[in-house]
Amino acid sequence: MKSFPRALLFLAAWLLLASGLSAVAQYTDPVVIADLGGKEEFFGRRQELAKQLKTGYLILFARGGLPEADHYREDNDFFYYTGLADPGAVLVMDVARGTSIIFEPQQTARVKQVYGSNLLSMTPDEQQKLGYTTVLPLNVLDTQLASLLAQETDLWLRLTYPDKADGARFEVGRDYASQYENPYGDPTPGDRAALKKLAERYPAAHAKDATSFIDAMRNIKTQQEIAVLRRNGRLSAEGIRQAIAHAKPPMYEYQIEARADYVFRDGGAQGWAYPAIVSSAGNINTWHYFNDRREIQANELVVFDFAADLDHMTMDITRTFNISGKFTAAQAKWYAIDLESQKAVIAMLKPGNSYEQASDAGKAVFEKNGEGKQWPGFPGHFVGLATHDGLLPKGPIKAGQVVTVEPILEFRDQQMHFRVEDTILITEHGREILSSGVPKEMTEVEQLVGSEKQTPR
């Protein structure tokens, strides 16, 4: 197994010392790194992954550029193993040795002034505080790989699709498919271009998919991740609660969104787990309705699905309510059934049971009320770095998993949709509802709607 060439290590040291700059990261947040366990935690994750992969080299890529009119959020897998948020960065890990090099774009003085420094522009001491002793310019990456991958060796990559805050891997794959279908679309969307170039430039390397190992690690949350998720659960629930408390007809859907968004950001969230869904009337049966521009009228049903992104950990909460504060008789009937089903599933969420058993408990409630045909299977998904995080909930329920429960009942001809959703932490002894800070009992929801004094415009 080849080690990293010493000449490149000397080159890295020379470039950093020659710069003589003391810098503060623009997107990499030391507070987030500390919240998630510090540089030791991210080093430990790389070591654990290396132990499982056993041979060859691992390459993970950061995002390639800045998003449009939004805060930069790093690629989930790159962030999970580095704690860094630097556009264009690349992690190369020698699996057998467990050593890592970060490659980053070399910044001009003007770029540093305008956008702030990346890891490469920092002093060696600053880099070490973030957990890295070897940081090289991106333009020498192929010089390095030409040596490492000249002969047959395993090259571990994320061959499966990436995920993102508001999309699972298969959902990103669906986005790629839309590009393939478009005759003028990008033939190599997202990270596909990098994978294609690696295959063309280093044909002797045996490309292997690291995604299953990554997903298995991400699926069981660390104690530090759980602490962040608890904070996010409280914060997101408070945002939902305050928004519902200020809801009165007539009110625009975006005004409900705005109230929760203020609470999220005022509480320290870096962004949204996903765009807000505030649906009513003709929009209510669009499951992922994001426009939020309609004026809600008296006695209309509202589905409100929104949560924060805090320290790169997401949350997912939905509440359904009547904007006038009182469910109609028909609305109350189906709301009660949806809530009963959700509670039946949650009661089964503990180690020793399976997700199939939990699903059957919720389905039984639908069936006894003549709506078994609406049951989709387990009514939820895992949550973590992505709102739809990694694997599908199936098989044994394990401590450390975080999962949503969101059975849906809907009647399109009546413009009715009922969704009560919470995010649940599985513990050794049962479950913990992370989003319990916003009520869901029917009478409590009705009492909450419009209960806060309105601020004059």
N, C-alpha and C positions, 0 to 999 in steps of 0.2 A: 504494500500500500504506500503510495507516494505521499510525502508530506508537502505542505505548501512551500513553494520555493522561497529560500531565505532572501534572495535578491528583492522579491516583491515586498517582503516584510520591511526590509531596510528602506525601500522606496516609500512605503506608507509613513514610516517614522520621519523621513526627511521632508516629505510634503507637509506633514502636520506641523513640524517644528519650524519650517520655513515660513509658514503662514503667520505664526505668532499672534493669532487672533483668539480673543476670548469671546465666546458666542453663547447665545441663548437659543434653544431650538424653537422653531416657529410652530411645528405641529406635534412633535414628540413632547409629551407632557410628563415631567418627572413625578407630579402628584398622582397621576393615573398609574404610573409604574409602581409607586409606593403603595397605593391603595390595593393593588393586585398582588402584593407580596415582595416588591422590590426586584432588583436585578437578579437576585438569587433565585427567585421563582421562575423567571424566564430562562435562566441558565439551566435550572432543573428540568424544565419542560424539554429543552433541546436534548439534554442528556437522556431523558426517558425515551424520547422518540428515537434517538440514535441506538439505544439498547434494543429497541424493537426492530429497527430496520437492519441492523447488524453489519452490512457491507456497503461499500461504495460511497457516493456523495449525494447530498440533498441540496436542491436548489429551490428557493421560494422567492417570488417576486412581489414587491410592493406595487401599489397602483402606479400607473404611468403618468398621471397628471392631475390637475386640480378640477373639482367638479364645478358645474355652472351654478353660480349664485348660492353656494352652500358651503358649510364648513367641511374641511378635508377629513375624511374618515378612512383609515387605512384598511387594506385588504385583510380580511379576518384571520386567515391562516398565517400570513406574514406577521401580523400583530401578535397573534397568540404565542409565537415562538421567539419574538424579539422585543416586544413592548414599544417598538419604534413606529413612528408615523412620518415617513420621509418619502415623498413622491420619487419614483424611479429607482429606489434602493433594491438591492438583491442580496439575499442570504445564501452563502455557500457553506455547507457543513461537511467536514470529513467525518463520515459516520463512524468509522472504526476508532478514530482518535477522540471524537467528540469535540473537535475544535471548529470554530466558526470564523468566517471573514464576512464583513459587510462591505459591499461595493456601493458607492453612491456617486451621483452626478457631481462633477467638480464645478463649484459656483464661482462666478466672477464677483468682484467687489460690489458691482452694481446690483446683481441678483441678491446677494446677501443683505444689502442695504434695503432693498424693496420687499423681499419676501422672508427675510430672516435666515439664519444659518441652518444647514442640515448637519448631520453627525460628522461628515467629513470635514467640515469647516471648523469644528470645535478643537480645542486643545486636547492632547492625550489624556490629561487629568480629567477633563470634562467627559471624554468618551468612556474612560474607565468607571466613572461614577454611574454611567448608564449601562455598564456591564460589558464593554467592548474594548479590546486591546489592539485589534487589527482592523483598520478601516482603510479601504483602498479606493482610488478613483474608478468610476465605472468604465472608463475607456481602456483599462487594463484587464477587464474581466475575461475577454477572449484569450489574452496572453496566458492567463492563469488556467483557464479551462483547456487550452491546447495541450498543456502539460498534464493536467489531471486526467483528461479523458482521451488521451492518445491511444491507449490500449483498451481492451475489453474490460469493462467494469460496470457495476450497477449505478444507474443514475436515477435517483428518486425524485419524482416530480409530482405535482398535483395535476394528473392527467384528466381527472374529472373536473367538472365546472367549479368555479369559485362560488361562494355565496356572498350575500351583502346584508346590510342591516334589515332591509325589508324584503329579502328574497332568498329562498332556499337554492341549493345547487341546481335542482331540476328546473326551477323557475328562471335562473340565469341561463341555463341551457335552452330554455324556450325563447329567451330574448335573442340568443345567438341564432336559433333556427329562423327567426324572423329576418335576420340579416342574410342568411343563406338563401332564403326564398325571394328576397328582393333582388331583382336583376342588377341593381346599382348599389347593393348593400356591401358591407365590408366582408370580404371572403375569409378573413381571419380576425373575428371580433375579440375584444377583451384580451385574454392571455393566450389565445390560440396562436398568435403570431410568434410569440416567444418560444412556444413549444415546437412550432414548425422549424424555426431557425436552429434550435438545439439539435433536432433530428438531422437536419441537413449538414450542419457543421461538424457534428461528432457522431458519425455513423457507427463507430465501434462501441459506443456506450449502449448498455441495455436499459432502455427506459422502463421504469417501473412506477406504478401508481401508489403514492403514499397516502391517498385520501382516506382510505379505510382506517389506517392507523391514527391519522389526525382526528377524524370524527369520533373514534372511540375515546381518545383522550379528552376531547372537548365535551363529550356527553356527560362525564362525571365532573361536577364542578368542585373546585378547590374551596377551602374555607374562606379565602379572601374573595373569590368570586361570589360566594354565597352572601358575604357581608355586603358587597356592592349591590347584588340583586335585592337584598332586603331593603336597602336604602332606596333603590329605584322603585320597588313595590310601594313603599310608603309615599314617595314623591309622585309617582304616576297616579296612584289612587287619589291623592289629594287634589291633583289637577282635574281628574274626572269629577270628583265630588264638588269642587267649587264651580265647575262649569255647569253641572246639573242644577246646583243651588241658585245659579243666576239665570236659568232658562225660563223664559216666559214668552207667550205669543203676543204679537208677531215678532219673530226674531230670525235673523238670517243664520243659516247653518254655520257660516264662517265665524259668527260671533261666539258660538259655543266652542268651536275649535280654538279661537283666540284666547279665551279665558284659561283653558287648560294649558295651552302653549306658554302663556305667561308664567303660570305656576311652575312648569317644568324648567324653563330657562332661569327663572328667578331662584330656583332651588339648586342650580348648579349643573343641570343636564347639558351635555354638549349638543344635543339635537333631538330628533325624533327617532323612535324605533321604526316608524313607518308613517306615511302621510295620514292625516286624520280622516276617519270616515264618520261623517255626520249626515245621515241619510233620512229622508222623510218622503211621504206621499209617493209619487211616481219613481223616486230614486231608491226607495227603501229595499227593494228586492235585488238591487245591484250590490252584490256582496262586498266588492271593493270599490265603492263609490267615493271618489276623492275630490270632486269638483267643489262641493260645499258652498254653492252660491245661491241656493234657493231660500226664499223667505218661508219659514214654518208658520202654519196657521193653527188656530185653536183646535184642541182635541186631536191633533195629529200625533202619530207614533213616531218616535225618533230612535234610531240605532246609533249609538255613539261608541266608536272603537278607536282608541288612541292611547299612546304610551310614550315614555321618554327613552332616550339613549343616554346612559350614564356610564362613564368610564369604559366605553365599548361593550357594555352589557345592556341588553334590551329587556323589554317587558311587554305584556300584551293584556289589555283589559277591554271589555265591552259591557255596556249597560244599555238596556232598552227602557224607554219611559214615554209617557204621554206628556206633551209639552204643557198641557193645562194642569198637570198635577194629579190627575185621576184617570186610571185605566177605565175604558168602557167595559161592559160585561164580557163582550167577546174577547177583547184584549186581555182582560184579567184571567180568563179561562186558560188561554194558551200560554200566557206568561207563567202561570203557576205550574203548568206541565213542563215547560222548558226548564224552569228552576228546579223542579223535583228531579228531573233527569240529570241535570248537572250535579246535584247533591249526591245522587246515587253513584255516579261515576267517581266523584271525589272520595266518597267513603271507602272505595275499594283501593285507593292509591296508597299502597304500603308494601314494603318488601315481603315476599312470600306469595303475593298475588301476581297476576299477569295483566298486561294491558288488554288482552282479549277478555278476561273476566270483568275488568272494569267497564269495557265497552258493552258487554252483555247486560250489565246492571242498568246502564242508561237506556239501552235499547228496549228493555222490558217496560220501562215507563212509557215510551212512545207507543209500544205495541198495545198496551192495555187501554190506551186512549185512541186507538185506531189509526196511528200515524207511523207504524213501523217501517213503512216504505220510505220514509224520509231519513231513516238512520243511515249515515254514511260509512260506518266503521268507527274506530276510535275517534271521538270528536275533539281532536286537538293535535298539538304538535310540540316538539321540544323547543325550548327557548334558551338563548345564551348570547353569543356574539352576534348571531342573527335571530330575528324574530321567529323565522321558520328554520330551526337550527338542526342541520345534519340529518340524522337518522329519523325514520318513522317510528312512533311509539308502538312497539310490539314485543312479545316475549316477556321475560321476567321484569318486574318493576324493581329498580335499583336505587339505593340511597345515593344522593348527590345529583340525581336527575332533576331537571326543572321542566315542567310540562304544562300546557294549557288544557283547560276543559271548556268547550264552547259548543254544546249542542245547538242546532239551529232548527227552528220550526218556522215555516213560511207558507203563506197563502197568497199567491201572486194576483189572483183575481180580486182579492180584497185589499191589496196593497198593505199586507201585514207581514212582518218579519220579526222574529223573537230570537235574540242572542244574548245570553248571559255568560260572560267569559271571565275566568280568573286564571292567574299564573300560580302554579303549585310547586313547592319544593318537596321532594321526597326525602324524608329523614329515616334514620335507623328504626324509629318507632312509629312512623306513620307519615303524616303530611303536614305541611305548613302553607297556608294560603297567603302568599306574598302580597296580594292585592286586596286584602280584607278591609282596608281603610275606607273603601267606598261601599255603601250598603247595597244589598240586592234583594232583601226581603221586600215583598210587594208594598206593604204599608210604609216601610221606611223609605223606599224609593219615592213613593207618592208624597210623603212629607218633605223630602229633600227638594223636590222640583220647585224652583222659584222661591225658596225659603230665605234667600239672602236679599237684603234691601238693595234695590237697583241703584246704580250710580247715575245721576242725571247727566245727560249728554250736553 
